[in-house]
Amino acid sequence: MRAFRALVGAVFLAGSGAVQAGPPLTSIRPQPRPMALSPVAKVNSSVQVFYRSKIRPKPRDARAHALVAPLEPKNFLAQKMLREANTLASTPPIYRSPRPKIRPGNLAALHRTFRVESQVVVPVMKPVVKPRVQPVSQGSVCGDARIIGRRIAPIAGRLPGCGVANPVKITSIDGVALSRPSVMTCGTALSLTEWITSSLKPITRRRGGGAKSLTVISGYACRTRNSRPGAKISEHGKGKAIDISAINFKDGSRITVLDGWRKRRDKKILRRLHSSACGPFGTVLGPDANRYHKDHFHFDTARYSSGPYCR
């Protein structure tokens, strides 16, 4: 009997334990841990201003004072709100976007004016193309590219027998310059060109780098021969003569007729130049001709039936 009671009691206890082992009807919320709040410094909303300082601080925005001043941090929620307020206070202010200007009342009139101005035709300037000039024949006269000069107006002499119908003013011949522009006829210019090209340049090519220029002391001049009263008109008065007193070389040296005619070093060159001119010119005079030509060569294109006259 005791054994039966013990068995029934054991079964009851097992059933009640199974019933108590079931899940609870509601969840139990955990209790928050005790938390020590750290003291938060009170925000000073006033700004100390030094009126005599060079750099003055900018006061905070009024909105920050309104958010920060009333707060007293007493719990976790107060601290969170305080942090949010500080963030808002440090955010730069939002500026307004510029508003567009009001359209002018005369917009239609301005549009018509712009269309009229835009239709104005601007003339296009065309570049001026200069004709190409051949440098070889530039300034050449008498039908020979070696003769550089220009044609001038006819010359009427003051004495009977003087004057030139078709004169030219020569500045250089075959690269050899004349010390001064000389007026002559084209026939005289061609004879001078023949002498310079075939005699002067070959004879002087080994002296001072070659001939650079000729010193001319007389070209056209309306006068009598040797300027004597009553004498015939000189070939100078007809534009058919030229007087040369010196040969100038490229290295700066020179030979004068006055000094070099009898000088050992220079006389050979001068005498060859004198004799070679007899042929291209009808008259060739030098220091041995007379006292009027002791310092220069006289070349003219007068022709004689007996042939060239050379002294």
C-alpha positions, 0 to 999 in steps of 0.5 A: 500500500505504501508502495502504491502511494509512493508511485502515485506521488512520483507520477504527480510530481513528474506531471507538475514539473512538466507543466512548470517547464513550459515557456512563459506567456510574456517576455521578461524585459531586462533591467537597465544596468546602473550607469554613472552619468559623466558630467557635461560642461555647461555651454557658455553662450556669451562671447567675450569681445576685445574692442581694441583687438585687430581680429575680432571673433564672429558671434555665434548664430542666435539659433544656437543660443536658443537651442543650447541655453535651456538644456540641462543634461540630466540623463542619456537623452539629454546628452543626445539632444545636447550633441544634436544642438551643438551640431546644428550650431556649427553648421554654416547658414544656408544662403538664398539663391539669387533671384533672376532679374525682371525682364525689361519692358522693351525686350521686343524692341531690343530684339528687333534692334539686335536683328537689324545690327546683326544684318549689317554687312562688313566689307572684306578687305582683299590683300593687295598682291604686289607684282613680282619684280625680277631683281636682276633687271630692276633699275636696268636701262639701255636694254642691258641688265648690267647697267643700273640707273634710270631715264631722265627728262631731255636736257636742253643746253645753255650753250649751242651744241649742248644737251642730251635728247635721251639721257640716263643717270647711271649708278652702277655697271656690272656690280661696280658702283659709280661714286656719283650718279653720272648723266650720259647717253646710252651709247656711252653707258654701253661703251663703259660697260664693255670696258668694265666687264672685259678690262677693269674687272679682269685686270684688278681681280688680284688687287684688293679683292677686285674693283668695288667702285670708280671715282667719277669727277665729271659726267655731263657738263655743258662747257667747251673743251678744257673750259677754254673760251671760244673752244668747241663744245666738249663731249661732256656737253653732249653726254658722251664723256666721263672722267675717272680719277681713281679705282677703289677696291673691296678691301678699302684700298685705292689707286689714284691716277695722279699718284699711281701713274708713275708709282712702280706698284700701281702704274702697270695696272693704270697703264693697262686700263688706259690702253684697254679703253682705246677701242670701246671709246673713240677718245682716251686721254690720261696724264701723258696727254696734257696738263688738263688730264694729269689726275684722271682718265677722260673717256668719250665716244666721239668717232674719227675717220682715222680711228680712236685717239688715245694719249 
